[in-house]
Amino acid sequence: MKSAGYKDSTPPNAHPYRKRRYFYDPEGNDWEFVQYLSENPAERNDYKLSDV
């Protein structure tokens, strides 16, 4: 991503059931990539758990 001109914009995140990465493209758009670490939708989408 960086070699294609994207800049890292990932805030700290340590959610136990998903990993997130953010990049700004050359036009300034912020892209989010998510990897889910659980098959359980309630765990992957739990926003009550701390992300930091």
N, C-alpha and C positions, 0 to 999 in steps of 0.2 A: 504494500500500500504506500509506504513512504517513498519508494523509488518511482512510483507513478505520480508523485506530487501531493499526496495526501498527508496531512499533519495530524499527529496523535492528539486527541482531546479527551482521553479516557480519564474520568474522575476515579478516585479510589473506589473499588467495589470488591467486597468479599462475601457476597451472598453464598450460602452453602449449596444452593440448588441451581445457580445459573452464573455464567461468566459473561461479562459485557465488555466490549471494546468500542470506542468511538473515534471517528476520524473526520476531519474537515477536508472536503475536496477543494480543488483549486478555486472554485467559485464561492467557497465559504459555507457550503451546505454541510450539515453535521449528519454523518451516517452512523447508525448503531448496528453492531453485530452481536448476536446473542447465541450462546451455547447453553442448552439446558442440561443439567446434571441429574435430573430426576424424570421419571415417566409420569409422576403424579402431578397433575395440573395444579392442585392446591399448594404443593410445595414450590413448584417453579414460579408461580405467580403470587407468592406470599410477599406483600409489600410491607408487612409489619416487622419482618426480620430486618436487622440492620444490614446495610450494604457496605459499611466501612469497618 
